[in-house]
C-alpha cells in the first residue's frame, strides 16, 4: 500500500437522547450519507450528491427466522469516524495502481429490550459512491443466527428507468423501478435524472446472493436474498454498494470500487499468475490440440483451453475428471492430452481444462494436485451452483484450493464477481454474461459494457472467425474492438475457431465448421495485452455507442462500437502521453476490401494534439493500436 493515512477522528459515546443521527461525506465533499434513528427507534439512511437527495430515507435491516427484526427498536451507543487515503498495486487489472480513498463511520447500536443485543452498521463514502454493511457482534445467548430475509431498501426519488436482467446470462431490458416485479441481477444500473447509479454488493464470499426487486413503497428497491443464510457470530455481511457517476463511462472507469471493498491479496507468491489470450480447442483430438498450440505460439496467444468432453459426458454424475476419456458424442478422438500438455509447455503455451461442477464437487481435492502434476496451468469451473449460501461458500473455497496448487480459475455460467479476485487473483475471470456464445448484436454488448462489466472481468467468449460474427454480431472489426472494451485478464479470442492443420472433427461444438484463414488484422490481437496500466472511457451511451482506450506500457489500444445507428466519432487524442508521437494503426470496416473479414488497415502519425474523425456504420466498430514511436 502507498500513502496510507488512517486518522481516527473520534470515539463518541452518548445515549440515544443526546444524538440520534450521524453524517459522513465523501473525501471531495460531493456525496453525503445521513443515518438516523427515528422516533419509532427504527434506523434509516439517505444519500445526497451535490446537495440533492438521490436516495430517500431507506431502512437497513434483516428479519430473523423467529420473526425478530434487526434495525428496529434500537439506539446509537457510539460512533467512530475515520479517514483512509491509500492506494494499492493489483497483480493485474485495468490500472497500474488503484486509489482507495474514503471516509468511514462505524455506528454501534443496541436494542431497546431486555436482551440489549448489539451490532454495528458501517458506512464507507468514496468519491465513487457509498457502501455499507452490518456487523453482528458476539451474543452470549446465541452463537448463530438464521436470517429469514433482508429488509434493506434503496428508495429512489422517482420511478427511474433501470437496465435489468433476470439472470446473469439473460438479456437486458430497460424498465421503470416500479415494474421490477421479480428479483433482478446486480449491479443494477439506474438512470436517476442527471446521475447514474449502480446498486449491488461487494465481498460476497460465504453469504446468500442478493438480487433486487421493487419494494413495498413507490420508487423503492428491496434487497432479496437467494435463501436463508445461517451465520456464526460474530459475522459481517457483504457490502451493499451504490456507485454514483455523472455518466455510464464514469461508472465503468471507477469499477475498481468493488475490489476496494475486498481484502488485500492472500497469496504470497503470485509469480505463477499470468494473464493472457486463449483459443479453445474444439475437436478434442491430439492433432487439434497440437494445431492450437502452434497457432497460439505463432499469433501471440498464451493459452489453449480444452472444454467439455475431454473426460467423458460432463452431465453424467459418474464422470471421472481424473481420466482422459473423450465423450464419443463430442469427438471420436484420439486425444493424448498429456502429450499435448507437454508439447504446449515446450512452446511456452499453457493448457486450461474445463471441469463440470458434477465432477468438480466430488473430486476437487483429487483433481487439483493431479492437474498440477500434469503441468496444467488453470481450470474452468463449469455450470457451478450459485446463489445459495452453501454453494457461494463452496465456490470461493474452491478458488482458494486452486491457489494452493498454483492453478488459475475461470468460473463459468451464472456466477458474477463481487471483487474476490483482489484477495485471490488466481480467479482470473468469470462468465455471468450474455457473451458472444449467445450471438448478441452490438446494441446488447453496449448495454452489457455499462451494466454487467461494472461488476468486474467478463469472459465474453469472442469467436472471431465463426459465421455468426458477420451474420449477427457486427462483423470482425467489432470483435477486435470488444477485445479491448470487454475487460478480461484471460481473453478468449477464438471460441469456435479451428486453426489450420487441425483435425476434421468438429463433434458437438456447433459453429466450429470452418478452418481459420489467417488474415492481416490478427496482428492487432497479437500485439494487444489483456491487462492495463490505465483506462479511459472516451464516450458512451448505454446501448448506442462507446469508445474505450486502454494503456499498456507505452502503447494505447482503443475500441469503439456502434449500436443500431451510425455514429460520428471525433476522437480527441489528448489522452496520449504528452510530448510523444505515435503510429496509429487503424482497423476499420471496408465492404470493398479484398479480405474475407473486410477489415481495412491504415496508418497515421499522430500526437496528443491530433484529432481523428470517423463515421462508424450501424452495428459496427473501430479498433486502433497507438504505437509510441
Secondary structure in CASP SS format (residue, H / E / C, confidence):
PFRMAT SS
TARGET T0000
AUTHOR 0000-0000-0000
METHOD secondary structure of the structure
MODEL  1
X C 1.00
X E 1.00
X E 1.00
X E 1.00
X E 1.00
X E 1.00
X E 1.00
X E 1.00
X E 1.00
X E 1.00
X E 1.00
X E 1.00
X E 1.00
X C 1.00
X C 1.00
X C 1.00
X C 1.00
X C 1.00
X C 1.00
X C 1.00
X E 1.00
X E 1.00
X E 1.00
X E 1.00
X E 1.00
X C 1.00
X C 1.00
X C 1.00
X C 1.00
X C 1.00
X E 1.00
X E 1.00
X E 1.00
X E 1.00
X E 1.00
X E 1.00
X E 1.00
X C 1.00
X C 1.00
X C 1.00
X C 1.00
X C 1.00
X E 1.00
X E 1.00
X E 1.00
X E 1.00
X E 1.00
X E 1.00
X E 1.00
X C 1.00
X C 1.00
X E 1.00
X E 1.00
X E 1.00
X E 1.00
X E 1.00
X E 1.00
X E 1.00
X E 1.00
X C 1.00
X C 1.00
X E 1.00
X E 1.00
X E 1.00
X C 1.00
X C 1.00
X C 1.00
X C 1.00
X E 1.00
X E 1.00
X C 1.00
X C 1.00
X C 1.00
X E 1.00
X E 1.00
X E 1.00
X E 1.00
X E 1.00
X E 1.00
X E 1.00
X E 1.00
X E 1.00
X E 1.00
X E 1.00
X E 1.00
X E 1.00
X E 1.00
X E 1.00
X C 1.00
X C 1.00
X C 1.00
X C 1.00
X C 1.00
X C 1.00
X C 1.00
X C 1.00
X C 1.00
X E 1.00
X E 1.00
X E 1.00
X E 1.00
X E 1.00
X E 1.00
X E 1.00
X E 1.00
X E 1.00
X E 1.00
X E 1.00
X E 1.00
X E 1.00
X E 1.00
X C 1.00
X C 1.00
X C 1.00
X C 1.00
X C 1.00
X C 1.00
X E 1.00
X E 1.00
X E 1.00
X E 1.00
X E 1.00
X E 1.00
X E 1.00
X E 1.00
X E 1.00
X C 1.00
X C 1.00
X E 1.00
X E 1.00
X E 1.00
X E 1.00
X E 1.00
X E 1.00
X E 1.00
X E 1.00
X C 1.00
X C 1.00
X C 1.00
X C 1.00
X C 1.00
X C 1.00
X C 1.00
X E 1.00
X E 1.00
X E 1.00
X E 1.00
X E 1.00
X E 1.00
X E 1.00
X C 1.00
X C 1.00
X E 1.00
X E 1.00
X E 1.00
X E 1.00
X C 1.00
X C 1.00
X C 1.00
X C 1.00
X E 1.00
X E 1.00
X E 1.00
X E 1.00
X C 1.00
X C 1.00
X C 1.00
X C 1.00
X C 1.00
X C 1.00
X C 1.00
X C 1.00
X E 1.00
X E 1.00
X E 1.00
X E 1.00
X H 1.00
X H 1.00
X H 1.00
X C 1.00
X C 1.00
X C 1.00
X C 1.00
X E 1.00
X C 1.00
X C 1.00
X C 1.00
X E 1.00
X E 1.00
X E 1.00
X E 1.00
X E 1.00
X C 1.00
X C 1.00
X E 1.00
X E 1.00
X E 1.00
X E 1.00
X E 1.00
X E 1.00
X E 1.00
X E 1.00
X C 1.00
X C 1.00
X C 1.00
X C 1.00
X C 1.00
X C 1.00
X C 1.00
X E 1.00
X E 1.00
X E 1.00
X E 1.00
X E 1.00
X C 1.00
X C 1.00
X C 1.00
X C 1.00
X C 1.00
X E 1.00
X E 1.00
X E 1.00
X E 1.00
X E 1.00
X E 1.00
X C 1.00
X C 1.00
X C 1.00
X C 1.00
X E 1.00
X E 1.00
X E 1.00
X C 1.00
X C 1.00
X E 1.00
X E 1.00
X C 1.00
X C 1.00
X E 1.00
X E 1.00
X E 1.00
X E 1.00
X E 1.00
X E 1.00
X E 1.00
X C 1.00
X C 1.00
X H 1.00
X H 1.00
X H 1.00
X H 1.00
X H 1.00
X H 1.00
X C 1.00
X C 1.00
X C 1.00
X H 1.00
X H 1.00
X H 1.00
X H 1.00
X C 1.00
X C 1.00
X C 1.00
X C 1.00
X C 1.00
X C 1.00
X C 1.00
X C 1.00
X C 1.00
X C 1.00
X C 1.00
X C 1.00
X C 1.00
X C 1.00
X C 1.00
X E 1.00
X E 1.00
X E 1.00
X E 1.00
X E 1.00
X E 1.00
X C 1.00
X C 1.00
X C 1.00
X C 1.00
X H 1.00
X H 1.00
X H 1.00
X H 1.00
X H 1.00
X H 1.00
X H 1.00
X H 1.00
X H 1.00
X H 1.00
X H 1.00
X H 1.00
X H 1.00
X C 1.00
X C 1.00
X C 1.00
X C 1.00
X E 1.00
X E 1.00
X E 1.00
X E 1.00
X C 1.00
X C 1.00
X C 1.00
X C 1.00
X C 1.00
X C 1.00
X C 1.00
X C 1.00
X C 1.00
X C 1.00
X C 1.00
X C 1.00
X C 1.00
X C 1.00
X C 1.00
X C 1.00
X C 1.00
X C 1.00
X C 1.00
X C 1.00
X C 1.00
X C 1.00
X C 1.00
X C 1.00
X C 1.00
X C 1.00
X C 1.00
X C 1.00
X C 1.00
X C 1.00
X H 1.00
X H 1.00
X H 1.00
X H 1.00
X H 1.00
X H 1.00
X H 1.00
X H 1.00
X H 1.00
X H 1.00
X C 1.00
X C 1.00
X C 1.00
X E 1.00
X E 1.00
X E 1.00
X E 1.00
X E 1.00
X E 1.00
X E 1.00
X H 1.00
X H 1.00
X H 1.00
X H 1.00
X H 1.00
X H 1.00
X H 1.00
X H 1.00
X H 1.00
X H 1.00
X H 1.00
X H 1.00
X H 1.00
X H 1.00
X H 1.00
X H 1.00
X H 1.00
X H 1.00
X C 1.00
X C 1.00
X C 1.00
X E 1.00
X E 1.00
X E 1.00
X E 1.00
X E 1.00
X C 1.00
X C 1.00
X C 1.00
X C 1.00
X C 1.00
X C 1.00
X H 1.00
X H 1.00
X H 1.00
X H 1.00
X H 1.00
X H 1.00
X H 1.00
X H 1.00
X H 1.00
X H 1.00
X H 1.00
X H 1.00
X H 1.00
X H 1.00
X H 1.00
X H 1.00
X C 1.00
X C 1.00
X C 1.00
X E 1.00
X E 1.00
X E 1.00
X E 1.00
X C 1.00
X C 1.00
X C 1.00
X C 1.00
X C 1.00
X C 1.00
X C 1.00
X C 1.00
X H 1.00
X H 1.00
X H 1.00
X C 1.00
X C 1.00
X C 1.00
X C 1.00
X E 1.00
X E 1.00
X E 1.00
X E 1.00
X C 1.00
X C 1.00
X C 1.00
X C 1.00
X C 1.00
X H 1.00
X H 1.00
X H 1.00
X C 1.00
X C 1.00
X C 1.00
X H 1.00
X H 1.00
X H 1.00
X H 1.00
X H 1.00
X H 1.00
X H 1.00
X C 1.00
X C 1.00
X C 1.00
X H 1.00
X H 1.00
X H 1.00
X C 1.00
X C 1.00
X C 1.00
X C 1.00
X C 1.00
X C 1.00
X C 1.00
X C 1.00
X E 1.00
X C 1.00
X C 1.00
X C 1.00
X C 1.00
X H 1.00
X H 1.00
X H 1.00
X H 1.00
X C 1.00
X C 1.00
X C 1.00
X H 1.00
X H 1.00
X H 1.00
X H 1.00
X H 1.00
X H 1.00
X H 1.00
X H 1.00
X H 1.00
X H 1.00
X H 1.00
X C 1.00
X C 1.00
X C 1.00
X C 1.00
X E 1.00
X E 1.00
X E 1.00
X E 1.00
X E 1.00
X C 1.00
X C 1.00
X C 1.00
X E 1.00
X C 1.00
X C 1.00
X C 1.00
X C 1.00
X C 1.00
X C 1.00
X C 1.00
X C 1.00
X C 1.00
X C 1.00
X C 1.00
X C 1.00
X C 1.00
X C 1.00
X C 1.00
X C 1.00
X E 1.00
X C 1.00
X C 1.00
X C 1.00
X C 1.00
X C 1.00
X C 1.00
X H 1.00
X H 1.00
X H 1.00
X H 1.00
X H 1.00
X H 1.00
X C 1.00
X C 1.00
X C 1.00
X C 1.00
X C 1.00
X C 1.00
X E 1.00
X E 1.00
X E 1.00
X E 1.00
X E 1.00
X E 1.00
X E 1.00
X E 1.00
X C 1.00
X C 1.00
X C 1.00
X E 1.00
X E 1.00
X E 1.00
X E 1.00
X E 1.00
X E 1.00
X E 1.00
X E 1.00
X C 1.00
X C 1.00
X E 1.00
X E 1.00
X E 1.00
X E 1.00
X E 1.00
X E 1.00
X E 1.00
X E 1.00
X C 1.00
X C 1.00
X C 1.00
X C 1.00
X E 1.00
X E 1.00
X E 1.00
X E 1.00
X E 1.00
X E 1.00
X C 1.00
X C 1.00
X C 1.00
X C 1.00
X C 1.00
X C 1.00
X C 1.00
X C 1.00
X E 1.00
X E 1.00
X E 1.00
X E 1.00
X E 1.00
X E 1.00
X E 1.00
X E 1.00
X E 1.00
X C 1.00
X C 1.00
X C 1.00
X C 1.00
X C 1.00
X C 1.00
X C 1.00
X C 1.00
X C 1.00
X E 1.00
X E 1.00
X E 1.00
X E 1.00
X E 1.00
X E 1.00
X E 1.00
X E 1.00
X E 1.00
X C 1.00
X C 1.00
X C 1.00
X E 1.00
X E 1.00
X E 1.00
X E 1.00
X E 1.00
X E 1.00
X C 1.00
X C 1.00
X C 1.00
X C 1.00
X E 1.00
X E 1.00
X E 1.00
X E 1.00
X E 1.00
X E 1.00
X E 1.00
X E 1.00
X C 1.00
END
